[in-house]
Amino acid sequence: MPSPKLFAPGPIDVSKETFAAMSQTMIGHRGKDFEELYASTQPGLQEIFGTARPVFLSTSSAWGVMEGALRNLAKKKVLSLCCGAFSDKWLDVAKKCGFEADSVQVEWGQEIDPEAVRAKLAEGGFDTVTLIHSETSTGVLNDLAGISKVVKSFPDTMLIVDTVSSLSTVPVDMDANQIDVMLAGVQKALALPPGLAVFAVSEAGMERAKGNPNRGYYFDFVEFAKNAAVNNTPSTPSISIIFGLQYILGEIAKEGFAARQERHAKTNAMIHAWGARHGFEHFAPEGRRSTALTCFKTPESFDLSGFIKNLKTRHNFLINGGYGKIKGTTFRISNMGNETEATMQELIDAMDDVLG
């Protein structure tokens, strides 16, 4: 049997057309061919980022840039906004990088309150804030605009935002929201294989980085900027994935960015309707739910492992049974990337069949 189609929240299903684009003849990364490839990605990336800044390509997971952003921008004290597995981990990373770090911590499944951020920042001493826009572990979509407005009311405070499972599904508007570092991995909503991260840095963020002597090399933002000026990367890039990125950005341009967001809203609503029909309760609160994936609570009498197993063996579809401390008590269904109303209906029909 072929590998199951992934409806888990990342990596997600990669199309045959994307793999075909990735299989182009290899090129050198220090020549005109690669420079043209790199340059071709910029307009599309800038559109989905909502920025006029260059968007850098990093051969790494998003976590590489998440740690790198701290090493480039943080000076002494970091505030991590924690509402799930990945935002909690960012707090741990800040501590392991040697920074003094504190948090605004809410229960998993709840969103970050901008006023709680204001109250914490008012205690003083913080120079950098980390936020995960769409917390993939819980399905919560945080109030990016509200939180950004609060953070930027505190002078010289940098805002670093992870948009790993929100980029291209909803507007993120980096420039309008005054985000200093915005980053994502490509294996979620951009529907590419893992191994590439994309990120952009504000002018203020770049100036902060220039004054930081301990930013390292591999994720040195100054090196990224120098190389981006000539359409290149500081170190050997994942060329095949960048060919795939070029293809995906072309598909987004054909569909239209607004239409892409509308499609994600529709496919997300289909899963919400399916869950309501079967009595599954959302883990994330109404009004603050990701449009890229849905996280449901697992009823006590529900055989989640059997449901996932039967969906895979009978229909060759794979969903996810929760993450971290809520593994088994929640399950997650992705609708991001290339999924359409037709493909989501196939999944819904299969899940209905398994439920009997």
C-alpha positions as MATLAB code, in Angstrom:
seq = 'MPSPKLFAPGPIDVSKETFAAMSQTMIGHRGKDFEELYASTQPGLQEIFGTARPVFLSTSSAWGVMEGALRNLAKKKVLSLCCGAFSDKWLDVAKKCGFEADSVQVEWGQEIDPEAVRAKLAEGGFDTVTLIHSETSTGVLNDLAGISKVVKSFPDTMLIVDTVSSLSTVPVDMDANQIDVMLAGVQKALALPPGLAVFAVSEAGMERAKGNPNRGYYFDFVEFAKNAAVNNTPSTPSISIIFGLQYILGEIAKEGFAARQERHAKTNAMIHAWGARHGFEHFAPEGRRSTALTCFKTPESFDLSGFIKNLKTRHNFLINGGYGKIKGTTFRISNMGNETEATMQELIDAMDDVLG';
ca = [
       0.000    0.000    0.000;
       1.331    3.504   -0.766;
       2.135    5.861    2.079;
      -0.996    7.409    3.612;
      -2.110   10.864    2.594;
      -1.261   13.250    5.411;
      -3.999   15.303    7.043;
      -1.800   15.755   10.117;
      -0.631   19.285   11.002;
       2.824   19.040    9.481;
       4.510   17.850    7.481;
       1.466   17.826    5.228;
       0.745   16.289    1.865;
       3.117   17.379   -0.924;
       1.712   17.299   -4.450;
       3.207   15.326   -7.326;
       3.580   18.589   -9.217;
       5.662   20.034   -6.381;
       7.926   16.988   -6.328;
       8.293   17.310  -10.091;
       9.363   20.932   -9.712;
      11.885   19.856   -7.085;
      13.411   17.274   -9.415;
      14.920   19.828  -11.772;
      18.581   19.459  -12.705;
      20.882   20.533   -9.891;
      22.541   23.921  -10.207;
      25.452   25.555   -8.420;
      24.550   27.935   -5.633;
      27.246   30.511   -6.375;
      26.219   31.508   -9.858;
      23.643   33.231  -12.010;
      21.200   30.295  -12.136;
      20.764   30.224   -8.381;
      20.661   34.010   -8.121;
      17.756   34.021  -10.584;
      16.002   31.244   -8.650;
      16.445   33.108   -5.354;
      15.239   36.400   -6.837;
      12.160   34.708   -8.305;
      10.911   33.793   -4.810;
      10.998   37.310   -3.410;
       7.810   38.922   -4.791;
       5.620   35.998   -3.740;
       7.187   35.688   -0.306;
       6.908   39.417    0.302;
       3.220   39.291   -0.600;
       2.341   36.508    1.841;
       4.557   38.030    4.548;
       3.044   41.459    4.024;
       6.436   43.132    3.885;
       8.664   45.209    1.662;
      11.691   43.728    3.430;
      13.768   40.940    1.853;
      12.654   37.443    2.845;
      15.597   35.209    3.695;
      15.883   31.489    2.908;
      17.428   29.341    5.633;
      18.347   25.688    5.178;
      17.033   24.596    8.568;
      13.885   23.890   10.471;
      11.943   26.858   11.793;
      13.513   26.152   15.190;
      16.898   27.136   13.816;
      15.599   30.610   13.035;
      13.602   30.728   16.286;
      16.818   30.232   18.259;
      18.765   32.430   15.837;
      16.296   35.281   16.282;
      16.948   35.246   20.014;
      20.713   35.207   19.506;
      20.481   38.141   17.105;
      17.925   40.339   18.861;
      17.741   39.555   22.576;
      20.019   41.552   24.820;
      19.194   40.435   28.334;
      15.585   39.562   29.151;
      13.067   37.671   27.006;
       9.310   37.425   27.462;
       7.773   34.304   25.917;
       4.020   34.190   25.377;
       3.121   30.587   26.171;
      -0.104   28.803   25.280;
       0.980   25.389   24.004;
       3.824   22.976   23.343;
       5.781   25.085   20.874;
       5.417   28.440   22.612;
       6.360   26.757   25.907;
       9.434   25.304   24.241;
      10.499   28.751   23.031;
      10.745   29.821   26.674;
      13.033   26.860   27.341;
      15.162   27.712   24.307;
      15.593   31.289   25.553;
      16.843   29.989   28.893;
      19.192   27.508   27.233;
      20.633   30.376   25.176;
      21.607   32.023   28.450;
      18.992   34.769   28.563;
      16.928   35.729   31.555;
      13.444   34.633   30.481;
       9.929   34.906   31.842;
       6.503   34.163   30.437;
       2.885   35.047   30.120;
       1.510   31.547   30.621;
      -2.063   30.446   29.915;
      -3.679   27.036   29.949;
      -3.236   25.053   26.747;
      -6.257   25.708   24.585;
      -6.534   29.360   25.615;
      -5.282   32.417   23.748;
      -2.828   35.064   24.910;
      -4.585   38.164   26.273;
      -2.895   41.336   24.976;
      -3.626   43.072   28.275;
      -1.781   40.332   30.152;
       1.194   41.057   27.895;
       0.914   44.747   28.729;
       0.865   44.022   32.459;
       3.929   41.783   32.241;
       5.952   44.177   30.086;
       5.112   46.968   32.521;
       7.198   45.148   35.135;
      10.180   46.344   33.089;
      13.446   44.939   31.820;
      12.209   42.999   28.797;
      13.840   43.734   25.443;
      12.429   40.867   23.316;
       9.046   39.109   23.065;
       8.341   35.763   21.363;
       4.904   34.859   20.039;
       3.542   31.897   18.116;
       0.701   33.165   15.964;
      -0.985   29.819   15.293;
      -0.099   27.388   18.098;
      -0.138   24.138   16.130;
      -0.333   21.930   19.220;
      -3.668   23.404   20.375;
      -5.227   24.963   17.289;
      -5.258   28.432   18.883;
      -4.818   31.480   16.647;
      -3.522   34.328   18.795;
      -4.468   37.992   18.372;
      -1.403   39.062   16.420;
      -2.511   42.643   15.785;
      -3.582   43.211   19.391;
      -0.422   41.735   20.883;
       1.808   43.583   18.429;
       0.171   46.897   19.304;
       0.866   46.287   22.998;
       4.479   45.177   22.479;
       5.241   48.164   20.271;
       3.934   50.552   22.910;
       7.072   49.644   24.899;
      10.075   51.378   23.288;
      12.960   49.303   21.952;
      11.153   45.993   22.530;
      11.612   43.507   19.710;
       8.756   41.234   18.594;
       9.587   37.816   17.117;
       6.653   35.929   15.595;
       6.413   32.306   14.493;
       3.858   31.962   11.670;
       4.669   28.319   10.917;
       1.053   27.163   10.542;
      -0.554   30.500    9.646;
       1.615   31.889    6.842;
      -0.425   32.071    3.609;
      -3.692   30.941    5.299;
      -4.542   34.298    6.919;
      -3.089   37.820    6.629;
      -0.060   38.331    8.866;
       1.004   41.779    7.645;
       4.534   41.932    8.998;
       5.105   45.602    8.225;
       1.689   46.818    9.398;
       2.069   44.882   12.656;
       5.635   46.128   13.168;
       6.999   42.598   13.568;
      10.779   42.547   13.958;
      11.348   38.917   12.953;
       8.697   36.861   11.227;
       9.450   33.244   10.387;
       7.950   30.008    9.161;
       8.895   26.520    8.098;
       7.687   25.462    4.647;
       6.386   22.009    5.620;
       3.015   23.246    6.845;
       0.771   25.683    4.946;
       3.248   26.056    2.072;
       2.994   22.291    1.465;
       6.678   21.569    0.877;
       8.962   18.937    2.413;
      10.738   19.907    5.658;
      14.193   21.446    5.518;
      13.706   25.104    4.652;
      12.707   28.095    6.768;
      11.736   31.524    5.483;
      12.044   34.699    7.531;
      12.207   38.464    7.347;
      13.742   41.023    9.695;
      12.657   44.625   10.240;
      15.079   47.511    9.860;
      15.066   47.980   13.635;
      15.679   44.264   14.111;
      18.629   44.354   11.759;
      20.126   47.310   13.598;
      19.729   45.424   16.889;
      21.490   42.412   15.358;
      24.403   44.512   14.134;
      25.090   45.591   17.693;
      24.986   42.066   19.092;
      28.483   40.493   19.196;
      27.238   37.000   20.133;
      24.875   36.227   17.279;
      26.952   33.297   15.978;
      27.462   32.545   12.300;
      24.967   30.088   10.787;
      21.970   32.252   11.762;
      23.741   35.606   11.657;
      21.136   38.009   10.294;
      23.818   40.388    9.081;
      25.305   37.613    6.927;
      21.837   36.770    5.586;
      21.311   40.423    4.621;
      24.704   40.702    2.903;
      24.032   37.618    0.826;
      20.415   38.494    0.089;
      21.617   41.748   -1.453;
      23.147   39.627   -4.231;
      20.340   37.019   -4.252;
      22.177   34.361   -2.316;
      22.514   32.651    1.062;
      25.362   32.571    3.601;
      25.755   28.789    3.376;
      24.802   25.996    0.978;
      21.030   26.174    0.416;
      18.517   23.361   -0.060;
      18.257   24.064   -3.786;
      15.670   21.401   -4.591;
      13.245   22.672   -1.966;
      13.739   26.213   -3.262;
      12.710   24.982   -6.718;
       9.604   23.620   -4.982;
       9.074   26.944   -3.237;
       9.286   28.742   -6.571;
       6.559   26.428   -7.899;
       4.292   26.875   -4.850;
       4.603   30.653   -4.975;
       3.660   30.514   -8.644;
       0.558   28.494   -7.748;
      -0.370   31.018   -5.046;
      -0.034   33.815   -7.598;
      -2.293   31.949  -10.045;
      -4.932   31.286   -7.401;
      -4.645   34.724   -5.839;
      -3.623   35.315   -2.239;
      -7.112   36.398   -1.155;
      -8.637   33.340   -2.839;
      -6.120   31.098   -1.071;
      -7.162   32.509    2.292;
     -10.829   32.078    1.405;
     -10.203   28.455    0.411;
      -8.560   27.741    3.772;
     -11.485   29.338    5.595;
     -13.945   27.142    3.677;
     -12.061   23.870    4.167;
     -11.539   24.694    7.845;
     -15.265   25.348    8.244;
     -16.001   21.950    6.714;
     -14.038   20.214    9.481;
     -15.746   22.361   12.108;
     -19.127   21.316   10.700;
     -18.095   17.658   10.674;
     -17.005   17.896   14.316;
     -20.258   19.576   15.337;
     -22.265   16.870   13.579;
     -20.508   14.198   15.631;
     -20.482   16.103   18.909;
     -16.732   16.754   19.076;
     -15.813   19.775   21.187;
     -13.161   22.248   20.068;
     -10.008   22.557   22.164;
      -9.441   26.182   21.109;
     -11.976   28.888   22.032;
     -14.469   30.249   19.521;
     -13.125   33.218   17.634;
      -9.505   32.262   18.242;
      -9.213   29.104   16.162;
      -6.605   28.430   13.504;
      -7.861   28.265    9.928;
      -5.038   25.852    9.021;
      -6.002   23.002   11.349;
      -8.570   21.998   13.924;
      -7.930   20.546   17.378;
     -10.789   18.561   18.930;
     -11.127   17.221   22.454;
     -11.325   13.435   22.650;
     -14.511   12.230   24.414;
     -13.838    9.813   27.294;
     -15.554    6.872   25.606;
     -14.049    7.531   22.180;
     -11.495    5.021   20.859;
      -9.135    7.578   19.333;
      -6.324    5.161   18.547;
      -8.786    2.820   16.846;
     -10.290    5.694   14.864;
      -6.880    6.831   13.625;
      -5.781    3.271   12.862;
      -8.963    2.388   10.952;
      -8.864    5.639    8.991;
      -5.372    4.708    7.891;
      -5.943    1.018    7.142;
      -9.343    1.424    5.462;
      -8.833    4.717    3.619;
      -5.085    5.430    3.762;
      -5.575    8.829    5.387;
      -3.581    9.925    8.424;
      -4.637   12.447   11.075;
      -2.858   13.227   14.352;
      -3.756   12.134   17.869;
      -2.618   15.232   19.731;
       0.777   16.535   20.804;
       2.724   16.844   24.030;
       0.789   16.680   27.273;
      -2.552   16.617   25.394;
      -1.620   13.639   23.214;
      -4.497   11.183   23.274;
      -6.898   13.662   24.862;
      -7.089   15.671   21.645;
      -6.794   15.004   17.929;
      -5.896   17.354   15.096;
      -6.985   17.537   11.476;
      -5.164   19.704    8.940;
      -6.859   21.461    6.043;
      -3.881   23.580    4.989;
      -1.732   23.681    1.905;
      -3.174   22.239   -1.300;
      -6.408   20.867    0.159;
      -9.668   21.806   -1.524;
     -13.320   21.393   -0.655;
     -13.290   18.210   -2.755;
     -10.284   16.645   -1.008;
     -11.603   17.587    2.422;
     -14.923   15.979    1.534;
     -13.049   12.771    0.716;
     -11.536   12.860    4.208;
     -14.897   13.646    5.809;
     -16.579   10.761    3.971;
     -13.797    8.436    5.108;
     -14.059    9.570    8.735;
     -17.835    9.142    8.613;
     -17.337    5.630    7.281;
     -14.969    4.757   10.123;
     -17.339    6.181   12.717;
     -20.109    4.072   11.238;
];
